Amino acid sequence: MEKKNILDDVMKRRFLNSSFEIYDGIARFYDLGPLGTKLYENIIECWKLLFVKQERSLHIKCPVITPAKVLSASGHLQRFTDVFVKDMQTGEMFRLDHLISDNLNARLSTIDKNNDVFRQYEEIISSLNHLTIQEMQSIVEEYSILSPSTGNQLSKPFERNLMFKTVVGSSDDVYLRPELSQSAFVNFTNYYLYNKGRLPFAVSQIGSAFRNEATTRSSGITRLREFTLAELLYFFDPQQTSHPKYKSVKDVQLNFLSACAQREDKQAENISLEEAVNRNLVNEIMAYFFAKTQLFFREIGVDVSKLRFRQHSSNELAHYAKSCWDAECLTSSGGWLECAGISDRNCFDLENHTRVSKSALTFNRSLTIPVLKKFKEFEFAISMPDELVDRLNDKTNEEKEEIERQLNENGEFYVKDFTEVVCLKRGLVKLVESLKEVDTEQAFAHVIEPSFGIERIMYTVFDHNLRLRKNNERKVYFTFPANISPIKCKVFPLGSNDDHKMLASKVDEYLHSNGIECELDDARLSIGKRYVKSDEIGTPYGVTVDFDSLLEPHSVTLRDRDSTMQVRVPIESLVDILNNLISGKVTFESLTDQFPIFTGQLQSKTTN
């Protein structure tokens, strides 16, 4: 059985299942079971440690419902689209780039690698990210690509918005958010003031996002319609593109695949972040978050030799991005899976929301040399409340000019005070221009956004940690790092002996009460079969209560998942040993210098 099929089988048996399965389910929706949920939560905790606690980011939680006018201002209503084709008979839709890739990959398996056609297909597949709609349509026609479901002819390509539309009460249309960041952008001023009016600062958020993906190319949890994003927005002054922690990571080596290298059909190159900055591939801020991203992946068990950072070409960029690099992982399916994206969003979002909402989402930048600046302020012929005067004069010059225009045309303008609506009359208020010396200016912050797809990262963790025992390939195990393993330790009574069960139950409670995620396994199976089941869910350590455990001083065997080696340790030392193993302070191999390797029991069942 191929590794991918083994992986899919274990994932579905142990970690997840299709949502609403007894009602035939819904494509691209999955439930995480108890073990899948623990793994998911442990991955998120690792992300929070690196991107929330260590970065001291402002962690927020916002609604998934987003008003249409917000998404119109951000450009998502107009441009958050993918290219699709339809089955001309059934109406089934397929995402065009995936359809072409799947079709040509299937053909590759039947062609000799030295054949020119093989190389031609490979070139097309590798270039799909850069092709226009018309170029992809030409490929469909040239290679007679048909519906994979029915063999029917396909429609002409068309773009479709990926957002889920819904309604809230009797209000205007709203959408389920396609990303987390818009709620943070529209509240920029609140977070800026919370940070005492200083840049740079970061805002982080974890939550559900929604995209109405086509049903083709099902790959379990790698392409869901509801999924979890972990995002960080790093707001900074565009005149200051250095990062205070860059020097600590500048020597880190990563695999870079630039847009230029892709056009020339070259492979990724392993270079330092310092070289990437010197070659103007990225600035210091992006470089720093590249390093943090690779560190995160390493911490949760991703093989970073199978991790690359791929730059988007100009026609591949999202509408809001100045530049973007995807963190992609090579999986057993043979393809690169996008797991995170690090985007330079410039000031696109803040500028557009300011323009549409008329609320200035800007920061106050100090000037080294004061300058003269034109100001327009309202002067009143009668006494007006100070609060009202301040509110009117705090508006932008453009807003003040609009009020003046309405006064000239209509003779009056209504403005809402804190407690009432006030009518301003022409002749009693006028707009006066003056020059003032200022030592500050209003400017838009720029934004670097690392965004992580948690379910895709989970799939990569599964894929990169799947192993088969050399002596029996039907025995499958996961080499999850202990910090993310759903269960850190299993406790096994050796057999059905009541004394074994009682002591094992006490050991389990002892570990649990000391904060170790453990589970008692007293199933009526042989100890070997229980070890196999424990390994299959990635449990790093196993504690076995045997006949020698009943002798004083009480001891147990401690088993390592990866090596299957066991040592005998005192029960009273078990908590400290496991905590040190889980935290990475010690290795299991180092325990053999302190404790005897277990080779067999001294006390047997017959002598008990």
C-alpha positions as CSV (number, residue, x, y, z in Angstrom):
1,M,0.0,0.0,0.0
2,E,1.3,3.5,-0.9
3,K,2.3,5.8,2.0
4,K,-0.4,8.3,1.1
5,N,-3.1,5.5,1.3
6,I,-1.7,4.3,4.6
7,L,-1.7,7.8,5.9
8,D,-5.3,8.5,4.8
9,D,-6.4,5.2,6.4
10,V,-4.8,5.9,9.8
11,M,-6.0,9.5,9.9
12,K,-9.6,8.5,9.3
13,R,-9.5,5.6,11.8
14,R,-7.8,7.5,14.6
15,F,-8.0,11.3,14.2
16,L,-10.9,12.5,12.1
17,N,-14.1,11.6,10.2
18,S,-16.4,13.1,7.7
19,S,-18.9,15.6,9.2
20,F,-22.6,14.4,9.3
21,E,-21.5,11.0,7.9
22,I,-24.7,9.2,8.7
23,Y,-26.5,11.6,6.4
24,D,-23.9,11.1,3.6
25,G,-21.9,14.1,4.8
26,I,-21.0,17.4,3.0
27,A,-17.9,17.5,0.8
28,R,-14.9,19.3,2.3
29,F,-16.2,19.3,5.9
30,Y,-14.5,17.1,8.6
31,D,-14.8,16.6,12.3
32,L,-11.7,16.2,14.4
33,G,-12.1,13.4,16.9
34,P,-10.7,13.5,20.5
35,L,-7.1,12.7,19.3
36,G,-7.3,15.0,16.3
37,T,-8.6,17.8,18.5
38,K,-5.8,17.4,21.0
39,L,-3.2,17.4,18.2
40,Y,-4.8,20.5,16.7
41,E,-4.9,22.3,20.0
42,N,-1.2,21.5,20.8
43,I,-0.1,22.8,17.4
44,I,-2.0,26.0,18.1
45,E,-0.4,26.3,21.5
46,C,3.0,26.1,19.9
47,W,2.0,28.8,17.5
48,K,0.7,31.0,20.3
49,L,4.0,30.6,22.2
50,L,6.0,31.7,19.2
51,F,3.8,34.4,17.7
52,V,1.7,35.7,20.6
53,K,3.8,35.3,23.8
54,Q,7.3,35.7,22.4
55,E,6.3,38.5,20.0
56,R,4.1,40.2,22.6
57,S,1.4,40.6,20.0
58,L,-2.1,42.0,20.8
59,H,-4.2,38.8,20.7
60,I,-7.8,39.4,19.6
61,K,-11.0,37.6,18.8
62,C,-13.5,38.9,16.3
63,P,-16.8,37.7,14.6
64,V,-16.8,35.5,11.5
65,I,-19.7,37.6,10.1
66,T,-18.4,40.5,8.0
67,P,-20.5,43.2,6.4
68,A,-20.5,43.5,2.7
69,K,-19.3,47.1,2.7
70,V,-16.2,46.0,4.6
71,L,-15.4,43.3,2.0
72,S,-16.2,45.7,-0.8
73,A,-13.7,48.3,0.5
74,S,-11.1,45.5,0.9
75,G,-11.6,44.3,-2.7
76,H,-12.8,40.9,-1.7
77,L,-16.3,41.3,-3.2
78,Q,-14.8,42.2,-6.5
79,R,-11.6,40.1,-6.7
80,F,-11.6,37.2,-4.3
81,T,-12.1,34.7,-7.0
82,D,-10.8,31.4,-8.6
83,V,-11.1,30.3,-12.2
84,F,-13.6,27.4,-12.8
85,V,-15.1,25.4,-15.6
86,K,-18.3,23.4,-15.6
87,D,-19.4,20.0,-16.9
88,M,-21.6,21.0,-19.8
89,Q,-24.1,18.2,-19.0
90,T,-24.2,18.0,-15.2
91,G,-23.1,21.5,-14.2
92,E,-20.4,20.1,-11.8
93,M,-17.7,22.7,-11.3
94,F,-13.9,22.2,-11.3
95,R,-11.2,24.6,-10.4
96,L,-9.3,24.9,-13.7
97,D,-5.6,24.9,-12.5
98,H,-6.3,21.8,-10.3
99,L,-8.2,20.1,-13.1
100,I,-5.3,20.5,-15.6
101,S,-2.7,19.4,-13.0
102,D,-4.6,16.3,-12.0
103,N,-5.3,15.4,-15.6
104,L,-1.6,15.7,-16.8
105,N,-0.3,14.1,-13.6
106,A,-2.4,11.0,-14.4
107,R,-1.0,10.9,-17.9
108,L,2.6,11.2,-16.5
109,S,2.2,7.8,-14.8
110,T,1.8,6.1,-18.2
111,I,4.7,7.8,-20.1
112,D,8.4,7.1,-20.0
113,K,10.3,9.8,-18.2
114,N,12.7,10.3,-21.1
115,N,9.9,11.1,-23.5
116,D,9.6,14.7,-24.7
117,V,5.9,14.6,-23.9
118,F,6.7,13.7,-20.3
119,R,8.9,16.8,-20.0
120,Q,6.2,18.9,-21.7
121,Y,3.6,17.9,-19.2
122,E,5.9,18.6,-16.3
123,E,6.6,22.1,-17.6
124,I,2.9,22.9,-17.9
125,I,2.2,21.6,-14.4
126,S,5.1,23.7,-12.9
127,S,3.9,26.8,-14.8
128,L,0.2,26.7,-13.8
129,N,0.7,29.4,-11.2
130,H,1.8,31.9,-13.8
131,L,-0.7,31.2,-16.6
132,T,-3.6,33.5,-17.7
133,I,-7.2,32.2,-18.1
134,Q,-6.8,32.2,-21.9
135,E,-3.5,30.1,-21.6
136,M,-5.2,27.6,-19.4
137,Q,-8.2,27.4,-21.8
138,S,-5.8,26.7,-24.7
139,I,-4.3,23.8,-22.7
140,V,-7.8,22.3,-22.1
141,E,-8.5,22.5,-25.8
142,E,-5.0,21.3,-27.0
143,Y,-5.0,18.2,-24.7
144,S,-8.7,17.5,-25.0
145,I,-9.3,17.6,-21.2
146,L,-12.8,16.5,-20.3
147,S,-14.8,16.3,-17.1
148,P,-13.1,13.8,-14.8
149,S,-16.4,12.6,-13.4
150,T,-18.3,12.0,-16.6
151,G,-16.0,12.5,-19.6
152,N,-18.3,15.3,-20.8
153,Q,-17.2,18.5,-22.5
154,L,-16.3,21.5,-20.3
155,S,-17.5,25.1,-20.5
156,K,-15.4,28.1,-21.1
157,P,-13.5,29.3,-18.0
158,F,-15.2,31.7,-15.7
159,E,-14.3,33.4,-12.4
160,R,-16.4,32.8,-9.3
161,N,-16.2,34.5,-5.9
162,L,-15.3,32.1,-3.1
163,M,-17.1,33.8,-0.2
164,F,-20.2,32.4,1.6
165,K,-23.0,34.9,1.5
166,T,-25.7,35.1,4.3
167,V,-28.0,37.6,6.0
168,V,-28.2,38.9,9.6
169,G,-31.8,39.9,10.5
170,S,-33.2,42.4,8.0
171,S,-29.9,44.1,7.5
172,D,-27.7,44.3,4.4
173,D,-25.9,41.2,3.0
174,V,-23.1,39.9,5.1
175,Y,-20.4,37.2,4.4
176,L,-18.5,34.6,6.4
177,R,-15.0,35.9,6.5
178,P,-12.5,34.5,4.0
179,E,-9.6,35.7,6.1
180,L,-9.2,37.1,9.7
181,S,-7.4,40.3,9.0
182,Q,-10.2,42.7,8.0
183,S,-11.6,43.0,11.5
184,A,-8.1,44.0,12.7
185,F,-7.6,46.5,9.9
186,V,-10.8,48.4,10.6
187,N,-9.9,48.6,14.3
188,F,-6.3,49.7,13.7
189,T,-6.8,53.0,15.6
190,N,-8.0,51.2,18.8
191,Y,-4.9,48.9,18.7
192,Y,-2.6,51.8,17.9
193,L,-3.8,53.7,20.9
194,Y,-3.7,50.6,23.1
195,N,0.0,50.4,22.2
196,K,0.4,54.0,23.4
197,G,0.4,55.5,19.9
198,R,3.7,53.7,18.9
199,L,4.8,51.6,16.0
200,P,5.7,48.9,15.4
201,F,3.3,46.5,17.0
202,A,1.6,43.2,16.1
203,V,-2.0,42.0,16.2
204,S,-2.6,38.2,16.2
205,Q,-5.8,36.2,15.8
206,I,-6.8,32.5,15.5
207,G,-10.2,31.4,14.2
208,S,-12.3,30.0,11.4
209,A,-12.4,31.2,7.9
210,F,-14.6,30.1,5.0
211,R,-14.1,29.6,1.3
212,N,-16.6,28.0,-1.0
213,E,-14.1,25.7,-2.8
214,A,-15.1,23.5,-5.7
215,T,-15.6,19.8,-4.9
216,T,-12.9,18.4,-7.1
217,R,-9.4,17.2,-6.0
218,S,-10.5,16.1,-2.5
219,S,-7.5,15.7,-0.2
220,G,-9.0,15.3,3.2
221,I,-8.2,18.2,5.4
222,T,-6.0,20.0,2.9
223,R,-8.8,21.8,1.1
224,L,-11.7,22.5,3.4
225,R,-14.6,25.0,3.1
226,E,-14.3,25.9,6.8
227,F,-10.8,25.9,8.2
228,T,-8.6,27.5,10.9
229,L,-6.2,30.3,10.3
230,A,-3.6,31.7,12.6
231,E,-2.6,35.2,11.5
232,L,-0.3,37.9,12.7
233,L,-0.3,41.5,11.4
234,Y,2.9,43.4,11.9
235,F,2.2,47.1,11.6
236,F,5.3,49.3,11.0
237,D,6.4,52.7,9.6
238,P,7.4,52.1,6.0
239,Q,10.4,54.5,6.6
240,Q,11.7,51.9,9.1
241,T,11.9,48.5,7.5
242,S,14.5,47.0,10.0
243,H,13.5,44.5,12.6
244,P,15.0,44.7,16.2
245,K,15.5,40.8,16.2
246,Y,16.8,40.4,12.6
247,K,20.4,40.1,13.7
248,S,19.5,37.1,15.8
249,V,18.2,35.2,12.8
250,K,20.2,36.5,9.8
251,D,22.4,33.4,9.6
252,V,19.4,31.0,9.5
253,Q,19.4,29.0,6.2
254,L,16.2,28.5,4.3
255,N,15.1,27.1,0.9
256,F,14.2,30.0,-1.3
257,L,12.4,29.6,-4.7
258,S,12.2,33.1,-6.2
259,A,9.8,34.1,-9.0
260,C,12.8,34.5,-11.3
261,A,14.0,31.0,-10.5
262,Q,10.5,29.6,-11.3
263,R,10.4,31.4,-14.7
264,E,13.8,29.8,-15.5
265,D,12.6,26.4,-14.3
266,K,15.3,26.3,-11.5
267,Q,15.2,24.5,-8.1
268,A,15.0,26.2,-4.7
269,E,18.4,27.4,-3.3
270,N,19.4,27.1,0.3
271,I,20.7,30.5,1.4
272,S,20.9,32.5,4.6
273,L,18.4,35.2,5.4
274,E,21.2,37.8,5.3
275,E,22.0,36.8,1.7
276,A,18.2,37.0,0.9
277,V,18.1,40.5,2.3
278,N,21.3,41.6,0.5
279,R,19.8,40.4,-2.8
280,N,16.6,42.3,-2.1
281,L,14.4,39.2,-2.1
282,V,12.9,40.3,1.2
283,N,13.4,43.1,3.7
284,E,14.5,42.5,7.3
285,I,10.9,42.3,8.7
286,M,9.9,39.6,6.3
287,A,13.2,37.8,6.8
288,Y,12.6,37.7,10.6
289,F,9.1,36.1,10.1
290,F,10.5,33.6,7.6
291,A,12.9,32.4,10.4
292,K,10.0,32.3,12.9
293,T,7.9,30.3,10.5
294,Q,10.6,27.7,9.9
295,L,11.2,27.5,13.6
296,F,7.5,26.9,14.2
297,F,7.4,24.1,11.6
298,R,10.5,22.5,13.1
299,E,9.0,22.6,16.6
300,I,5.8,20.7,15.5
301,G,7.7,18.0,13.7
302,V,7.8,19.2,10.1
303,D,10.9,18.0,8.2
304,V,12.3,21.4,7.2
305,S,14.4,19.9,4.5
306,K,11.0,19.4,2.8
307,L,10.1,23.1,3.4
308,R,10.6,25.8,0.9
309,F,9.6,29.5,0.6
310,R,8.2,30.1,-2.9
311,Q,7.7,33.7,-4.2
312,H,4.4,34.6,-6.0
313,S,4.8,35.9,-9.6
314,S,3.2,39.2,-10.4
315,N,0.1,37.7,-12.0
316,E,-0.3,35.3,-9.0
317,L,-0.4,37.9,-6.3
318,A,-3.6,38.5,-4.3
319,H,-5.2,41.9,-5.1
320,Y,-4.1,43.3,-1.7
321,A,-0.4,42.1,-1.8
322,K,2.7,43.9,-2.9
323,S,4.6,40.7,-2.6
324,C,4.0,37.2,-1.1
325,W,6.0,34.1,-0.3
326,D,4.3,30.8,0.4
327,A,5.7,28.3,2.9
328,E,5.2,25.0,1.1
329,C,5.9,21.5,2.3
330,L,6.6,18.4,0.2
331,T,4.2,15.6,1.0
332,S,4.0,11.9,0.1
333,S,1.5,12.7,-2.6
334,G,4.5,14.1,-4.5
335,G,3.3,17.7,-4.6
336,W,4.1,20.9,-2.7
337,L,1.4,21.9,-0.2
338,E,0.9,25.5,0.7
339,C,0.8,25.7,4.5
340,A,1.4,29.4,5.2
341,G,1.8,32.7,3.4
342,I,3.9,35.7,4.3
343,S,2.5,38.8,2.6
344,D,3.6,42.4,2.3
345,R,0.2,44.0,2.2
346,N,1.7,47.5,2.1
347,C,-1.0,50.0,3.2
348,F,-3.6,48.6,0.8
349,D,-6.2,47.7,3.4
350,L,-5.8,50.7,5.7
351,E,-5.8,53.2,2.8
352,N,-9.0,51.7,1.3
353,H,-10.9,51.5,4.5
354,T,-9.9,55.1,5.3
355,R,-11.2,56.2,1.8
356,V,-14.5,54.3,2.1
357,S,-15.3,54.8,5.8
358,K,-14.0,58.4,6.0
359,S,-12.2,57.3,9.2
360,A,-8.5,58.0,9.3
361,L,-6.7,54.7,10.0
362,T,-3.3,56.5,10.2
363,F,-0.5,56.9,12.7
364,N,1.3,60.0,13.9
365,R,4.8,60.3,12.5
366,S,7.3,62.7,14.1
367,L,9.2,65.0,11.7
368,T,12.8,65.8,12.2
369,I,12.3,69.2,10.7
370,P,9.0,71.1,11.2
371,V,7.1,72.1,8.1
372,L,4.4,74.7,7.2
373,K,1.1,73.1,6.4
374,K,-2.2,74.4,5.2
375,F,-5.0,73.9,7.6
376,K,-8.7,74.6,7.2
377,E,-10.8,75.3,10.3
378,F,-14.4,76.3,10.9
379,E,-15.0,79.7,12.5
380,F,-18.4,80.4,14.1
381,A,-20.3,83.7,14.4
382,I,-22.2,82.3,17.4
383,S,-21.2,80.3,20.5
384,M,-21.1,76.6,19.9
385,P,-20.3,73.7,22.3
386,D,-16.6,73.0,22.5
387,E,-17.1,69.3,21.8
388,L,-18.9,70.0,18.6
389,V,-16.3,72.5,17.4
390,D,-13.5,70.0,18.1
391,R,-15.3,67.2,16.3
392,L,-15.8,69.3,13.2
393,N,-12.2,70.6,13.1
394,D,-10.8,67.1,13.7
395,K,-12.2,66.1,10.3
396,T,-10.0,65.9,7.2
397,N,-9.7,68.9,4.9
398,E,-11.8,66.9,2.3
399,E,-14.6,66.3,4.8
400,K,-14.6,70.0,5.8
401,E,-14.8,71.1,2.2
402,E,-17.8,68.8,1.7
403,I,-19.6,70.4,4.6
404,E,-18.8,73.8,3.1
405,R,-20.1,72.7,-0.3
406,Q,-23.4,71.6,1.3
407,L,-23.7,74.8,3.3
408,N,-23.3,76.8,0.1
409,E,-25.7,74.7,-1.9
410,N,-28.4,74.1,0.7
411,G,-27.9,76.9,3.2
412,E,-27.6,74.5,6.1
413,F,-25.9,71.3,7.2
414,Y,-27.0,68.9,10.0
415,V,-24.4,67.4,12.3
416,K,-25.0,65.0,15.2
417,D,-23.7,66.3,18.5
418,F,-23.4,63.8,21.4
419,T,-26.9,64.4,22.6
420,E,-28.7,66.1,19.7
421,V,-28.7,67.0,16.0
422,V,-27.4,70.6,15.4
423,C,-28.2,72.6,12.3
424,L,-25.4,74.7,11.0
425,K,-26.6,77.8,9.0
426,R,-24.8,79.4,6.1
427,G,-23.4,82.8,7.2
428,L,-23.0,81.6,10.8
429,V,-20.1,79.3,10.0
430,K,-17.2,79.6,7.5
431,L,-14.2,77.6,6.6
432,V,-10.9,79.5,7.0
433,E,-7.5,78.5,5.6
434,S,-4.3,79.2,7.6
435,L,-0.6,78.1,7.6
436,K,0.7,76.4,10.7
437,E,4.1,74.9,11.6
438,V,3.8,71.2,12.4
439,D,6.3,68.7,13.7
440,T,4.2,65.6,13.0
441,E,2.3,64.1,10.0
442,Q,-0.3,61.5,9.5
443,A,0.8,58.4,7.5
444,F,-0.4,54.9,6.8
445,A,1.3,52.0,8.5
446,H,2.5,49.2,6.3
447,V,1.8,45.6,7.1
448,I,3.6,42.2,7.0
449,E,1.2,39.3,7.4
450,P,2.2,35.7,8.2
451,S,-0.9,33.6,7.8
452,F,-1.0,29.9,8.7
453,G,-3.5,27.2,7.6
454,I,-3.7,24.9,10.6
455,E,-5.4,21.9,9.0
456,R,-2.9,21.9,6.1
457,I,-0.1,22.1,8.7
458,M,-1.7,19.2,10.6
459,Y,-1.7,17.1,7.4
460,T,2.0,17.8,6.8
461,V,2.7,16.9,10.4
462,F,0.9,13.6,9.9
463,D,2.7,13.0,6.6
464,H,6.2,13.9,7.7
465,N,6.0,11.8,10.9
466,L,4.4,8.6,9.5
467,R,6.8,5.6,9.9
468,L,6.6,1.8,9.3
469,R,8.4,-0.7,11.5
470,K,11.3,-2.2,9.7
471,N,10.5,-5.7,10.9
472,N,6.8,-5.4,10.1
473,E,5.5,-2.7,7.7
474,R,1.9,-3.3,8.8
475,K,2.9,-1.7,12.1
476,V,2.5,2.0,11.7
477,Y,3.6,4.7,14.1
478,F,3.9,8.5,14.2
479,T,7.0,10.2,15.4
480,F,5.2,13.4,16.7
481,P,7.4,15.6,18.9
482,A,6.3,15.0,22.5
483,N,5.1,18.6,22.9
484,I,2.3,18.2,20.3
485,S,1.5,14.5,20.8
486,P,-2.2,14.1,21.7
487,I,-1.3,11.8,24.6
488,K,2.1,12.0,26.2
489,C,2.1,8.7,28.0
490,K,0.1,5.5,28.1
491,V,-0.1,3.4,31.3
492,F,-0.4,-0.3,30.8
493,P,-1.1,-3.1,33.3
494,L,0.8,-6.1,32.0
495,G,-2.2,-8.4,32.1
496,S,-5.6,-8.9,33.7
497,N,-4.1,-9.4,37.2
498,D,-6.1,-7.3,39.7
499,D,-2.9,-6.1,41.4
500,H,-1.5,-4.9,38.1
501,K,-4.7,-3.0,37.3
502,M,-4.9,-1.4,40.7
503,L,-1.3,-0.2,40.7
504,A,-1.6,1.0,37.0
505,S,-4.7,3.0,37.9
506,K,-2.8,4.7,40.8
507,V,0.2,5.5,38.4
508,D,-2.3,6.9,35.9
509,E,-3.9,9.1,38.5
510,Y,-0.5,10.2,39.9
511,L,0.7,11.3,36.4
512,H,-2.6,13.0,35.6
513,S,-2.7,14.9,38.9
514,N,0.8,16.2,38.1
515,G,-0.3,17.7,34.8
516,I,0.9,14.9,32.4
517,E,-1.5,14.1,29.6
518,C,-1.8,10.3,30.0
519,E,-4.3,7.5,29.4
520,L,-4.8,4.1,31.1
521,D,-5.0,1.2,28.6
522,D,-6.3,-1.9,30.3
523,A,-7.9,-3.4,27.2
524,R,-8.1,-7.2,27.1
525,L,-5.3,-7.4,24.5
526,S,-1.7,-8.6,24.7
527,I,0.8,-6.0,25.8
528,G,2.4,-6.1,22.3
529,K,-0.9,-5.3,20.6
530,R,-1.5,-2.4,23.0
531,Y,2.0,-1.0,22.3
532,V,1.1,-1.1,18.5
533,K,-2.1,0.8,19.1
534,S,-0.3,3.4,21.3
535,D,2.4,3.9,18.6
536,E,-0.3,4.3,15.9
537,I,-1.6,7.5,17.6
538,G,1.9,8.8,18.2
539,T,2.1,8.4,22.0
540,P,5.8,9.0,22.7
541,Y,6.1,7.0,26.0
542,G,4.5,4.0,27.6
543,V,4.6,3.0,31.3
544,T,4.1,-0.7,32.0
545,V,3.1,-2.1,35.4
546,D,4.5,-5.7,35.5
547,F,5.1,-8.3,38.2
548,D,8.3,-6.6,39.3
549,S,6.3,-3.4,39.9
550,L,4.5,-5.1,42.8
551,L,7.8,-5.4,44.7
552,E,9.0,-2.6,46.9
553,P,10.4,-0.1,46.1
554,H,7.8,0.0,43.3
555,S,9.1,0.5,39.8
556,V,7.8,0.4,36.2
557,T,9.2,0.1,32.8
558,L,9.3,3.2,30.6
559,R,9.1,2.5,26.9
560,D,10.2,4.8,24.1
561,R,8.0,4.8,21.0
562,D,10.6,5.4,18.3
563,S,13.3,3.0,19.5
564,T,11.0,0.6,21.4
565,M,13.7,0.6,24.1
566,Q,12.6,0.3,27.7
567,V,14.2,1.2,31.0
568,R,13.1,0.4,34.5
569,V,12.5,3.5,36.7
570,P,11.2,4.2,40.2
571,I,7.6,5.3,40.2
572,E,8.5,8.2,42.5
573,S,10.8,9.6,39.8
574,L,8.3,9.1,36.9
575,V,6.8,12.6,36.9
576,D,10.2,14.4,36.7
577,I,11.5,12.0,34.1
578,L,8.5,12.4,31.8
579,N,8.4,16.2,32.2
580,N,12.1,16.4,31.2
581,L,11.5,14.1,28.2
582,I,8.5,16.0,27.0
583,S,10.2,19.4,27.4
584,G,13.3,18.1,25.5
585,K,15.6,18.7,28.5
586,V,16.8,15.1,28.3
587,T,16.7,12.3,25.6
588,F,15.5,8.8,26.2
589,E,18.9,7.5,25.2
590,S,20.5,9.5,28.1
591,L,18.2,7.7,30.6
592,T,20.2,4.5,29.9
593,D,23.1,6.0,31.8
594,Q,20.9,6.4,34.9
595,F,18.5,3.5,34.8
596,P,18.8,-0.2,33.8
597,I,17.7,-1.2,30.4
598,F,14.7,-3.5,30.6
599,T,15.4,-7.0,29.1
600,G,12.9,-9.1,31.2
601,Q,11.2,-9.4,34.5
602,L,13.0,-10.9,37.5
603,Q,9.7,-11.7,39.2
604,S,7.5,-14.1,37.2
605,K,3.8,-14.9,37.3
606,T,4.6,-18.3,38.7
607,T,6.6,-17.0,41.6
608,N,4.0,-14.4,42.5
